Amino acid sequence: MTASFSIGDGRFLVKLARTAIREHLSKGHEIDPPADTSKHLLEKSGVFVTLNSIKPTHQLRGCIGYPFPTDPLVVATIRSAIEAATGDPRFDPIELAEFKERVVVEVSVLTTPEELTAKEPVERAKQIQVGTDGLIVGRGARRGLLLPQVAPEWNWDAEEFLSNCCLKAGLQPDAWLDKDTRVEKFQAIIFEEIEPNGEVHLKEL
């Protein structure tokens, strides 16, 4: 997947997310994809936009996205960025001054999720590579998603990663051991700002 998106693509997507948020917070509208968007960035793809406050301490400020390739990547990036800033139910909406001064933007472009194929649920943990895979756990109407970067940030092993994704779905932490629970994994290429409106790097997990 990393061969499909260059650092130039990453800079474009992160700048697009930042512009979308700034324009929405200052003018209240959703921007259109730029006229110079590369053709492959118009293809459908899953994507998440993560916002982190870096002052006074580093902390999550919003994270929203599209798990599946239902919309063109640039459109999904614009809408995810706006929702991450204003619609994440875990946080108060971000104010424009805060966004400009303290918030860094991270864009994760996702592969299409694939269901784990272990014959027995207990074997699912062996099919997960921490630091590479993200997870989606679901049962009925409940669904939880954790991006690949989350497990290394919390120093989780595969079983802890599965348990915390179950909790994210509103399930018991051992729900991944149930055959009725669907577990999917995906990968992501992640581009992040080092400082607000600053240089964009490929994030190493």
Residue, then its C-alpha position, 0 to 999 in steps of 0.5 A: m500500500t505504501a507504494s500507492f501513496s507518496i509523501g507528496d500525496g500525504r502533504f496534499l491530503v493533510k493540507l486538504a484536511r486542514t483547509a477543510i477544517r479552517e474554512h468550516l470553522s471560519k465560514g461554516h461551509e464544506i469546501d470542494p475537492p481542489a481542481d488539481t487533485s490527482k486522479h488516484l486521490l479521486e478513487k474510493s478509499g477508507v480514511f480517518v482524520t485524527l486531530n491531536s492537541i500538542k499544547p500544553t500536553h499531547q492529547l487526542r482532540g478528535c478522530i472520525g473517518y470512513p472505514f470502507p471505500t464508499d466515497p472518493l478519498v478527497v471527499a472522505t478526507i474533507r468530511s472526516a476532517i470537519e467531523a473530527a473537529t466538530g462532531d466527535p461525541r467524545f470532545d467539545p467542538i474545536e474553536l478556530a484559535e485552538f485549531k490554528e495554534r495547538v492542533v496537528v492533523e493526521v490522515s490515515v488512508l486505509t486498505t479495505p478491511e478483511e475478515l480474519t479467517a481463523k477456524e477457532p476464535v482463540e486463534r484470531a490474535k495470531q493473525i494480527q500484527v501489532g503496529t501494522d494492522g488496525l481492527i474492526v470488531g462487530r456484532g449486530a448493530r455494534r461496531g468498534l474500530l481502532l487504527p493501527q497506531v493505537a496499539p503501539e501507543w498503548n503498548w498493547d499486545a494482540e489480545e489486548f488490542l482485540s479486547n479494547c476494540c471490543l470495548k470500543a464496540g460496546l461489547q465485553p472485552d472477551a467478545w472476540l472469542d465468540k464465533d458470532t463476533r466479526v473481526e476484520k483487520f486493515q492496514a493504513i499509511i499515515f501522514e502527520e504534521i509535526e506542528p500546526n500547519g507545519e511539515v508533513h511526515l510519514k508516521e512510523l509505527 
